[in-house]
Amino acid sequence: MLRERHDIERHTRWYDIKKKLDSDLRYRMVDSMYREEYFEDYLHIMKEEKRKEREQREQRERERHRERKSDRKDRDKDKDKDKSRKDRDRSRSKDKEREPKSSKDKEEKTKSEKSRKRESPEEGEHREDSEREERAGSVDSEVARQKENEAEQKQKEREKKLRAEQSIREREKEVQRTLAGHLRDRDKEREHHMREECIGHFTALLTDLVRTPDFTWKEVKRQLRKDHRWELIETLDRDDRERKFNEHIDNLMKKKRERFREMLDDVNTLQLTSTWKEIKKLIKEDPRYLKYNSEKGEREFRDYIKDKTMHAKTALRELLQECKFITHKSSDLIKENPNHLKEIQDILKNDKRYLVLDHMEEERNTIVLGFLEELNKRGPPPPPTASESTRRNK
């Protein structure tokens, strides 16, 4: 996308170009956090490409310059060769006309020619030019190497900086996640504390205004809204309010039932055979009874007698276990001699726990005979010297 735009140069600023990129879908697909960073990377790439193009252009210029120098040298050499050949031809023609005076003159002449050639100004100039070109080429290559090293060093520093920034961003994200977890826990704890506080206010409100279990939630809610403390529990969930109200009503009913049963326990003449009509005459002035109407009071009385009967049966079983006259052989003795059962009953009559069930003699006898059968099935008890583990296993 950036390469397609021709208005981006090395010195273009992000603030100037980002407004022109808003309409491009590819721009919007990139995260806003990384857009400027990618743009800076692209500028860096452009600078590197420009630098490489400049170096290649300079390299081509140097090569063309060397080629021109070499061509000029070749031309000069050809000229020198032609000139030397002409000189040799001319000298040969002169030698043919006159013979040399002596070999010494020839040697001096040869030396003079060599020195003349060596001291030729054109050749000296060519040699100096070539040396300067070689020195310039070596300097240019050294400068190019230095620039490449500097560019590589800058690239490494930039990559190192990018890695450090990426590491910092990842660390910040991790810290934010951890902090978010702590904040969630703290919010949950605050919500829990506020909820418990609202429940405490609501419980106190119910305790002050709802003192009898004869109301429904719909009736009580109208009364509670009139109290100024209702504003303190408005944040409490509706289901929690109704649940706490039901728990409060259950507690009131439980306390009411306990006080009613305490009242019945205080009636000394009450027995398991007593009727509601008889007991009602004795408790009709008691304020604990006045909280019940006749129908509910009778129902509570029947439940009370039922529980007392169950307790009496349990007490009878405890009495049978305590009676040492009864053993595992008692069941067999009763089968052999029916009078043995009467002997057991005569002994049990000395305890109130047996007498309290006189009105249900058949059921009482069933409990006694069932206990004797159970002892017979168990067999004889372990000897007193047996270990605790042995007795437990048996």
C-alpha positions, 0 to 999 in steps of 0.5 A: 500500500505504501509503495503504491503511493508516489507522494511518500518520500524519505522526509515525509512525516507520519502526521501529514500522510496518515490522513490520506490513508484513512480511506484505504481498507488495508490501512484500517485492517492494521492495528492503530498501535503499529501503524506509525511503527510500520511507516517508520520502518518503510521510511528506513527501507526507502533510505536504505534503497536510496543509499544502495542506489547511490552507491551503485551509481557511484560504483558505475561512475568509477568503473566508467572512469577507469574504463576511460582511463584505461582506453586513454592509456591504451591509445597513448601506448599505441601512439608510443609504440608507433612513435618508437617504431618510426624512430627505430625505422628512422634510425635503421635507415640512418645506420645504413647510411653511416656506420656507427663509430664505435660500440661505445657510442651505440651504448651511450645512444641506447642509454640516452634513448632509454633515459629520454623515454623514461623522462617523457612528460606524457608517460609521467603524467599518465603514471601520476593519473593512474596512481591518483585514480588507484588512490581515489578508488581505494578511498572510495571503497573505504568510505563505502565500507564505512558507510555499510558498517554504519548502516549495519550498526544502525540496523542492529541498534534499531532491531535491538530497540524494537525487541526491547519495545516489544518486550516492554509492551508484552510486559505491560500487557502481562501487568495489565492482565494481572492487575485486571485479575486483582481488580476483579477479585477486589470488585468481587470482594467489595460486592460481597461485602456490600451484599452482606451489609445489605442483608444485615440491614434487611434482617434488622428491618425484618426483626423490627417490623415482622414479629409474627409469621402470619404475613406474606411477602407481598403484604410485608413488602408494602410495609417495609417500603415505608421505612427509611432503611429501605433505601439501604437495601435497594441494591439487594437482589429481589430473590435474596430479599424474598429468601431472607423473608422466608427464612425469617418467617421459618425462624418465627414459626420455629420459635412459636412452636418451641414456646407452645411446646414449652407451655405443654411441658408445663402442664403436669396433668398432660399424658399421652392419653390426654385429649385436646379438649381437656388440655385446651381448658387448662391453657386457654389463658396462656399468652403462648396459646393465644398466638394460635387459633383453635385449629392450628393449636389442635394440630400442634398438640397432635404433633406434640403427642406424636413426638412424645409417643415416639420418645416414650418408645425410644425410652422403653427400648433403653429400659430393656437394654438396661434390664439385666434380667433379660438375656439372649435366653429369654426368648427361648424361656418364654417359648418353654414357659409363657409365665416368664414373660409375665415375670419380665413385665412385673419387673418392668412395671417398676419403671415409669418408662414402661408404665407411660405406654399402658394405653397402648399395651399391644404395641408395647408387648410387640416392642418387648418381644421384638427386643427379645428376638433380637437378643436371641439372634445376637447370641451370648455377649462376649466375655468381659476379658475379650478385647475391645476389637473382638467385641466390636467385630462381634 
